[in-house]
Amino acid sequence: MKCFYLIFTLLVIELAIAQVTPNSLFQNNMVLQRNQPIAVFGKAVSEKTVEIIFKNKLYSAKVKDGYWKVFLDESEAGGPFTLTIRGNNEIVIKNILVGEVWLCSGQSNMEMPVKGNKGQPINGSNLAILKSGNSKIRFFKVGRKTASKPLETCEGEWSLAIPSTVKDFSATAYFYGKLLQETLGVPIGLISSSWGGTPAEAWTPKEVLDTDLKEFTHWKTDMSLPQKLPSQLYNGMIHPLKPYTIKGVIWYQGEANKTYHQSYTKLFSSMIKSWRTKWNQGDFPFYFVQIAPLAWGGVDQAFLREKQLRTMLTVPKTGMAVTLDIGEEFCIHPAEKQKVGERLALWALAKDYGFEDIQFSGPVYKSIKVKEGKVTVEFDYAPNGVTNFGKEMSGFQVAGDDKIFHEAEVKITKGILEVWSKNVSNPIAVRYGWDAWINGSIFNTAGLPASSFRSDDWEE
């Protein structure tokens, strides 16, 4: 009898171990990406093949080194659907929708929930939460996790948008997805993977830092804060998500890198490229938020904003939402997260969803012309010229050959911006918002603010 129980116990243990398990993103209520091959993947212990059934079609995936992956046929938006995964066991995933899936990542300004946090509000949050019920918007919040090596799974679950879930979800991501869903009319899936106070190198694969950025040696090494260490968050919170089929990424980060901004354009560009390479979906869109003005932090903030702007101008299929007009002088977490999310969504709607008649970027510095002591500033992304919408215009400086900047006077005439100073008879350079704090006052006629900029490249 003891022998029987021993054999029975061993069989139970073997059956428990010998199971196929999908990646942790594959759960009830999930959203799959429409109009692209859909990656389904996971682990298997003893199986040689795994069967997947979706929309009445059978797929077979070979198991290699304990892992399996298969791509389902492209699907139009819709649902709900059921996905069945079979090995020695069977897993049935229900209430699946097909629509648009976006990964939302960064530091605290992406992590900040709709309800606000510790005395820091989100404008309009109460009514947004009240009206948030929408079964076509769904979230997956990746659990915080650091790791010294890339992981294959993460913690989290898919939730439908209702007040009790929306209030604790990323405000920027929610307002982004909300505008997409209202405009496109299809299901939206938002995967939030963010952690406050974290630098971009923590979200970048180790091999990229060791090759593309090996000349930089200033990465943080404080072992008491593993979330700030190189590659730790890529390993624990991004790598487990790939190659889940997504439409693209939105990103809100930068404050943690401002004191060593010199490497940021290269670092950020390499990070974007590495994520695209890891997903193997081509150059998916990557839209990000320029950090907002803040009274403390010095001119490093202006340099960091410039590095972000350079990334947009040099990396394909990227876009930047400017926040120069909605910063808060003494709070690093601006309350206008709805405007942030919606400005990001304008990029996606214009560039990825065919809404070609809208403005999606604020004015971006193009060039200057000097005539009779006055500087005319020309912008891209301002087809009807620029305006101040009645705000007091400030933050402009001009300099001559001596490279000493003086506060400038400003005038807009029929959309054309002129800048000058009585202290500079022959100006050769102009700057706007080149400081820690500025209340942005230059917009295109669509109401989108201009980025801070400088026409010079002088070393400080």
C-alpha positions as CSV (number, residue, x, y, z in Angstrom):
1,M,0.0,0.0,0.0
2,K,2.9,2.4,0.8
3,C,4.4,1.6,-2.6
4,F,1.0,2.5,-4.2
5,Y,0.8,5.8,-2.5
6,L,4.4,6.6,-3.4
7,I,3.8,5.8,-7.1
8,F,0.5,7.8,-7.0
9,T,2.3,10.8,-5.4
10,L,5.1,10.7,-8.0
11,L,2.5,10.6,-10.8
12,V,0.7,13.6,-9.3
13,I,3.9,15.5,-9.0
14,E,4.9,14.6,-12.6
15,L,1.6,15.7,-14.0
16,A,1.8,19.0,-12.0
17,I,5.3,19.7,-13.4
18,A,4.6,18.5,-16.9
19,Q,2.3,21.3,-17.9
20,V,2.3,23.9,-20.6
21,T,2.0,27.5,-19.3
22,P,1.5,30.6,-21.4
23,N,3.3,33.8,-20.8
24,S,1.8,35.8,-17.9
25,L,0.2,38.3,-20.3
26,F,-2.2,35.6,-21.6
27,Q,-5.1,35.8,-19.2
28,N,-8.8,36.4,-19.2
29,N,-9.9,39.9,-20.4
30,M,-6.7,40.4,-22.4
31,V,-6.5,42.5,-25.6
32,L,-4.6,41.2,-28.7
33,Q,-3.2,43.4,-31.4
34,R,-5.3,43.7,-34.6
35,N,-4.1,43.5,-38.2
36,Q,-0.7,42.0,-37.3
37,P,0.4,38.4,-36.7
38,I,-0.4,37.6,-33.1
39,A,2.4,36.1,-31.0
40,V,1.4,33.5,-28.5
41,F,4.2,32.0,-26.4
42,G,5.1,30.4,-23.1
43,K,6.8,27.4,-21.4
44,A,6.5,23.7,-21.5
45,V,8.3,21.0,-19.5
46,S,7.7,17.7,-21.2
47,E,5.7,18.5,-24.3
48,K,7.2,18.4,-27.8
49,T,4.4,20.4,-29.3
50,V,1.7,22.7,-28.0
51,E,-1.7,23.3,-29.7
52,I,-3.5,26.6,-29.8
53,I,-7.0,27.2,-31.0
54,F,-8.2,30.7,-31.8
55,K,-11.3,31.7,-33.9
56,N,-11.9,28.0,-34.8
57,K,-8.4,27.5,-36.3
58,L,-5.9,25.1,-34.9
59,Y,-2.2,26.1,-34.6
60,S,0.8,23.9,-33.6
61,A,3.9,25.2,-31.9
62,K,7.1,23.2,-31.4
63,V,8.7,23.2,-28.0
64,K,12.4,24.1,-28.0
65,D,14.5,24.2,-24.8
66,G,11.4,24.4,-22.8
67,Y,9.8,27.3,-24.6
68,W,7.2,27.6,-27.5
69,K,5.9,30.3,-29.7
70,V,3.5,30.6,-32.5
71,F,2.0,33.4,-34.5
72,L,-1.7,33.5,-35.1
73,D,-3.2,34.9,-38.3
74,E,-4.0,38.6,-38.4
75,S,-7.4,39.5,-37.0
76,E,-9.8,42.4,-37.4
77,A,-10.8,44.2,-34.2
78,G,-13.6,42.5,-32.3
79,G,-14.5,39.9,-29.8
80,P,-15.1,38.6,-27.2
81,F,-13.1,35.5,-28.3
82,T,-11.7,32.4,-26.5
83,L,-8.1,31.1,-26.8
84,T,-7.4,27.5,-25.9
85,I,-3.8,26.2,-25.2
86,R,-3.2,22.5,-25.0
87,G,-0.3,20.4,-23.8
88,N,-0.6,17.7,-21.2
89,N,-3.1,20.1,-19.7
90,E,-5.6,22.6,-21.3
91,I,-5.9,26.3,-20.6
92,V,-8.9,28.3,-21.8
93,I,-8.6,32.1,-21.8
94,K,-11.9,33.9,-22.1
95,N,-13.3,37.3,-22.9
96,I,-10.5,38.3,-25.2
97,L,-10.8,41.4,-27.4
98,V,-8.8,42.3,-30.5
99,G,-7.9,45.9,-31.0
100,E,-4.9,48.2,-30.4
101,V,-2.2,47.4,-27.8
102,W,0.2,50.0,-26.4
103,L,3.1,49.5,-24.0
104,C,3.3,52.5,-21.5
105,S,6.6,52.9,-19.6
106,G,8.8,55.3,-17.8
107,Q,9.2,56.8,-14.3
108,S,6.9,58.4,-11.8
109,N,5.1,60.7,-14.2
110,M,4.0,57.6,-16.2
111,E,3.3,55.7,-13.0
112,M,1.2,58.5,-11.4
113,P,-2.4,57.1,-11.1
114,V,-5.6,58.8,-12.1
115,K,-6.6,59.4,-8.5
116,G,-3.3,61.3,-7.8
117,N,-0.9,60.5,-5.1
118,K,0.2,61.9,-1.7
119,G,-1.3,65.3,-2.0
120,Q,-0.4,65.6,-5.7
121,P,-3.6,65.8,-7.7
122,I,-4.6,65.0,-11.3
123,N,-6.8,67.6,-12.8
124,G,-10.3,66.4,-13.5
125,S,-9.6,63.0,-11.9
126,N,-12.9,62.7,-10.0
127,L,-15.2,63.0,-13.0
128,A,-12.8,61.0,-15.1
129,I,-13.0,58.1,-12.6
130,L,-16.8,58.5,-12.4
131,K,-17.2,58.2,-16.2
132,S,-14.6,55.6,-16.8
133,G,-16.7,52.5,-17.2
134,N,-15.8,51.1,-20.6
135,S,-15.3,47.4,-21.3
136,K,-13.3,48.2,-24.5
137,I,-10.5,49.7,-22.5
138,R,-8.4,47.2,-20.6
139,F,-5.2,47.4,-18.5
140,F,-2.3,45.2,-17.5
141,K,-0.2,46.7,-14.8
142,V,3.3,45.0,-14.6
143,G,4.4,44.4,-11.0
144,R,7.6,46.1,-9.9
145,K,10.5,43.8,-10.3
146,T,14.3,44.1,-10.6
147,A,16.5,41.3,-11.9
148,S,20.2,40.9,-12.7
149,K,19.3,38.7,-15.7
150,P,16.4,38.8,-18.2
151,L,13.2,37.1,-16.8
152,E,10.5,35.3,-18.8
153,T,7.5,36.1,-16.7
154,C,6.1,39.0,-14.7
155,E,3.3,39.7,-12.3
156,G,0.0,41.4,-13.2
157,E,-3.5,40.8,-14.5
158,W,-5.8,42.3,-17.1
159,S,-8.6,44.5,-15.8
160,L,-11.6,46.2,-17.5
161,A,-11.9,50.0,-17.2
162,I,-14.2,50.7,-14.3
163,P,-13.8,53.3,-11.5
164,S,-12.2,50.9,-9.1
165,T,-9.4,50.0,-11.6
166,V,-9.0,53.3,-13.5
167,K,-8.3,55.2,-10.3
168,D,-5.2,53.2,-9.6
169,F,-3.9,53.0,-13.2
170,S,-1.5,55.4,-14.9
171,A,-3.2,58.7,-15.7
172,T,-1.1,59.5,-18.7
173,A,-1.7,56.0,-20.2
174,Y,-5.4,56.1,-19.4
175,F,-6.1,59.4,-21.0
176,Y,-4.0,58.3,-24.0
177,G,-6.0,55.1,-24.4
178,K,-9.3,56.9,-23.7
179,L,-8.9,59.3,-26.6
180,L,-7.8,56.5,-28.9
181,Q,-10.8,54.4,-28.0
182,E,-13.3,57.2,-28.4
183,T,-11.8,58.1,-31.8
184,L,-11.1,54.7,-33.3
185,G,-14.1,52.8,-31.8
186,V,-12.0,49.7,-31.3
187,P,-10.8,47.9,-28.1
188,I,-7.6,49.4,-26.5
189,G,-5.2,47.4,-24.4
190,L,-2.7,49.3,-22.2
191,I,0.3,47.5,-20.6
192,S,1.8,49.8,-17.9
193,S,5.4,49.0,-16.9
194,S,6.9,51.9,-14.9
195,W,8.7,52.8,-11.7
196,G,9.3,56.2,-10.1
197,G,12.7,57.8,-9.9
198,T,14.3,55.4,-12.5
199,P,16.9,56.4,-15.1
200,A,16.8,55.3,-18.8
201,E,19.8,53.0,-18.4
202,A,17.7,50.8,-16.0
203,W,15.3,50.1,-18.8
204,T,18.1,49.3,-21.4
205,P,19.5,45.8,-22.1
206,K,23.0,45.2,-20.7
207,E,24.5,44.3,-24.0
208,V,23.4,47.6,-25.5
209,L,25.0,49.5,-22.6
210,D,28.2,47.4,-22.9
211,T,28.5,48.1,-26.7
212,D,26.7,51.3,-27.8
213,L,27.4,53.2,-24.6
214,K,30.6,51.7,-23.3
215,E,32.3,55.2,-23.2
216,F,29.9,56.3,-20.5
217,T,30.9,55.3,-17.0
218,H,28.5,57.3,-14.8
219,W,25.7,54.8,-14.4
220,K,24.5,54.5,-10.8
221,T,25.9,51.7,-8.7
222,D,24.0,52.1,-5.4
223,M,23.0,48.5,-4.6
224,S,20.5,49.7,-2.1
225,L,18.4,51.1,-5.0
226,P,18.5,48.2,-7.5
227,Q,15.7,49.8,-9.6
228,K,18.3,52.5,-10.6
229,L,21.0,50.1,-11.7
230,P,21.7,49.5,-15.3
231,S,19.4,46.9,-17.1
232,Q,17.6,45.9,-13.9
233,L,14.1,47.0,-15.0
234,Y,14.6,45.9,-18.6
235,N,15.3,42.5,-17.2
236,G,12.4,42.4,-14.8
237,M,9.7,44.4,-16.4
238,I,10.3,44.7,-20.2
239,H,12.0,41.5,-21.3
240,P,9.1,39.3,-19.9
241,L,6.7,41.1,-22.2
242,K,8.3,40.4,-25.5
243,P,7.3,39.4,-28.1
244,Y,3.7,40.1,-27.2
245,T,2.4,41.8,-30.3
246,I,1.9,45.6,-29.7
247,K,1.2,48.6,-31.8
248,G,3.8,50.8,-30.2
249,V,5.1,52.4,-27.0
250,I,4.5,55.6,-25.1
251,W,7.2,56.8,-22.7
252,Y,7.4,59.4,-19.9
253,Q,10.8,59.7,-18.3
254,G,13.9,61.9,-18.2
255,E,14.0,63.6,-14.8
256,A,16.3,60.9,-13.4
257,N,18.9,61.5,-16.1
258,K,19.0,65.3,-16.1
259,T,22.2,65.7,-14.0
260,Y,24.2,63.7,-16.5
261,H,22.2,64.6,-19.6
262,Q,25.3,64.5,-21.9
263,S,24.7,60.9,-22.8
264,Y,20.9,61.0,-22.9
265,T,20.3,61.3,-26.7
266,K,22.5,58.3,-27.4
267,L,21.2,56.3,-24.4
268,F,17.6,57.0,-25.2
269,S,18.0,56.4,-28.9
270,S,19.8,53.1,-28.2
271,M,17.1,52.0,-25.8
272,I,14.4,52.6,-28.4
273,K,16.3,50.7,-31.0
274,S,17.0,47.8,-28.6
275,W,13.3,47.4,-27.7
276,R,12.4,47.4,-31.4
277,T,15.1,44.8,-32.1
278,K,14.0,42.6,-29.1
279,W,10.3,42.6,-30.3
280,N,11.3,42.0,-33.9
281,Q,8.2,43.9,-35.2
282,G,10.1,46.5,-37.1
283,D,10.2,50.2,-36.2
284,F,7.0,50.4,-34.2
285,P,6.0,53.9,-33.2
286,F,7.6,55.3,-30.0
287,Y,6.0,58.5,-28.6
288,F,7.4,60.2,-25.5
289,V,6.9,63.2,-23.2
290,Q,9.4,66.0,-22.9
291,I,10.0,66.7,-19.2
292,A,8.1,69.7,-17.9
293,P,9.7,72.9,-16.5
294,L,10.5,72.9,-12.7
295,A,12.0,75.6,-10.6
296,W,14.6,73.4,-8.9
297,G,17.1,71.4,-11.0
298,G,18.9,74.2,-12.8
299,V,19.7,74.6,-16.5
300,D,20.3,70.8,-16.7
301,Q,16.6,70.5,-17.3
302,A,16.9,72.6,-20.5
303,F,19.7,70.5,-21.7
304,L,17.7,67.3,-21.0
305,R,14.7,68.7,-22.9
306,E,17.1,69.4,-25.8
307,K,18.4,65.9,-25.8
308,Q,14.8,64.6,-26.0
309,L,14.1,66.9,-28.9
310,R,17.2,65.6,-30.7
311,T,16.0,62.1,-30.2
312,M,12.7,63.0,-31.9
313,L,14.5,64.6,-34.8
314,T,17.0,61.8,-35.4
315,V,15.2,58.5,-34.5
316,P,12.6,57.3,-37.1
317,K,9.0,56.9,-36.1
318,T,9.3,58.8,-32.8
319,G,7.2,61.8,-31.6
320,M,7.4,64.1,-28.6
321,A,4.6,65.7,-26.6
322,V,5.7,69.0,-25.2
323,T,4.7,70.2,-21.7
324,L,6.4,73.6,-21.5
325,D,3.0,75.2,-20.8
326,I,1.7,72.9,-18.1
327,G,4.6,72.4,-15.7
328,E,4.3,73.3,-12.1
329,E,7.0,75.5,-10.6
330,F,7.6,73.5,-7.4
331,C,6.1,70.1,-8.2
332,I,7.8,67.5,-10.4
333,H,4.5,65.8,-11.1
334,P,2.3,68.2,-13.2
335,A,-1.4,67.7,-12.6
336,E,-2.4,68.1,-16.3
337,K,-2.0,64.4,-17.2
338,Q,-5.1,64.5,-19.4
339,K,-3.4,67.0,-21.7
340,V,-0.2,64.9,-21.7
341,G,-2.1,61.7,-22.7
342,E,-4.1,63.5,-25.3
343,R,-1.0,65.1,-26.8
344,L,0.6,61.7,-27.1
345,A,-2.6,60.4,-28.7
346,L,-2.5,63.1,-31.4
347,W,0.8,61.7,-32.6
348,A,-0.6,58.2,-32.9
349,L,-3.9,59.4,-34.5
350,A,-2.0,61.4,-37.1
351,K,0.9,59.1,-37.8
352,D,-0.6,55.6,-37.3
353,Y,-4.4,55.9,-37.8
354,G,-4.8,58.1,-40.8
355,F,-6.0,61.3,-39.2
356,E,-3.9,63.5,-41.5
357,D,-5.8,66.8,-41.1
358,I,-4.9,67.4,-37.5
359,Q,-1.9,69.1,-35.9
360,F,0.0,66.6,-33.7
361,S,3.2,68.4,-32.7
362,G,3.9,71.8,-31.2
363,P,6.3,74.2,-33.1
364,V,9.8,73.0,-33.4
365,Y,12.7,75.4,-34.0
366,K,13.8,75.4,-37.6
367,S,16.0,78.5,-38.3
368,I,16.6,82.2,-37.6
369,K,17.0,85.2,-39.9
370,V,18.5,88.5,-38.7
371,K,17.7,91.9,-40.2
372,E,18.3,95.3,-38.7
373,G,19.0,93.9,-35.2
374,K,15.9,91.8,-35.0
375,V,15.7,88.0,-35.2
376,T,12.9,86.2,-37.0
377,V,12.4,82.7,-35.8
378,E,11.0,80.1,-38.1
379,F,9.4,76.9,-37.0
380,D,8.3,73.5,-38.3
381,Y,4.9,72.2,-37.3
382,A,3.4,75.6,-37.3
383,P,1.7,75.8,-40.8
384,N,-0.4,78.8,-39.8
385,G,2.3,80.5,-37.8
386,V,2.6,80.9,-34.0
387,T,0.5,82.6,-31.4
388,N,0.6,83.3,-27.6
389,F,-3.1,82.9,-27.0
390,G,-3.0,86.1,-24.9
391,K,-0.3,84.8,-22.5
392,E,2.6,87.0,-21.5
393,M,5.6,86.0,-23.6
394,S,8.8,85.5,-21.7
395,G,11.8,83.3,-21.7
396,F,13.5,84.6,-24.8
397,Q,17.2,85.6,-24.9
398,V,19.5,86.8,-27.7
399,A,23.3,87.1,-27.9
400,G,25.9,88.6,-30.1
401,D,29.5,87.7,-30.9
402,D,30.4,87.9,-27.3
403,K,28.1,85.0,-26.5
404,I,26.5,86.8,-23.6
405,F,22.7,86.4,-23.6
406,H,20.3,89.2,-22.7
407,E,16.6,89.1,-22.0
408,A,14.8,89.8,-25.2
409,E,11.6,91.5,-26.3
410,V,9.1,89.5,-28.3
411,K,6.5,90.4,-30.9
412,I,4.2,88.2,-33.0
413,T,2.8,89.7,-36.3
414,K,0.5,87.6,-38.3
415,G,2.0,84.4,-37.0
416,I,5.6,85.5,-37.4
417,L,7.8,85.7,-34.3
418,E,10.4,88.5,-33.8
419,V,12.9,88.7,-31.0
420,W,15.4,91.5,-30.1
421,S,17.2,93.3,-27.3
422,K,18.4,96.9,-27.1
423,N,21.6,95.5,-25.5
424,V,22.5,93.4,-28.6
425,S,22.9,95.4,-31.8
426,N,23.9,92.5,-34.0
427,P,22.3,89.3,-32.6
428,I,23.5,85.9,-33.8
429,A,21.8,83.5,-31.5
430,V,18.4,83.1,-29.8
431,R,17.2,80.9,-27.0
432,Y,13.7,80.2,-25.6
433,G,13.0,78.5,-22.3
434,W,16.6,77.9,-21.7
435,D,16.2,77.6,-17.9
436,A,14.9,75.3,-15.3
437,W,11.5,77.1,-15.1
438,I,9.4,78.7,-17.8
439,N,5.7,79.1,-18.3
440,G,5.5,78.3,-22.0
441,S,3.8,80.9,-24.1
442,I,4.4,80.1,-27.7
443,F,2.0,77.7,-29.6
444,N,0.8,76.8,-33.0
445,T,-2.8,77.7,-33.8
446,A,-3.9,74.2,-32.7
447,G,-2.9,75.1,-29.2
448,L,0.2,72.8,-29.0
449,P,3.2,74.4,-27.3
450,A,6.7,75.0,-28.7
451,S,9.6,73.1,-27.2
452,S,12.4,75.1,-25.5
453,F,15.2,75.5,-28.0
454,R,18.5,77.3,-28.8
455,S,19.9,78.3,-32.2
456,D,23.5,78.0,-31.0
457,D,25.5,75.0,-30.0
458,W,27.9,76.8,-27.7
459,E,29.4,74.9,-24.8
460,E,28.4,76.3,-21.4
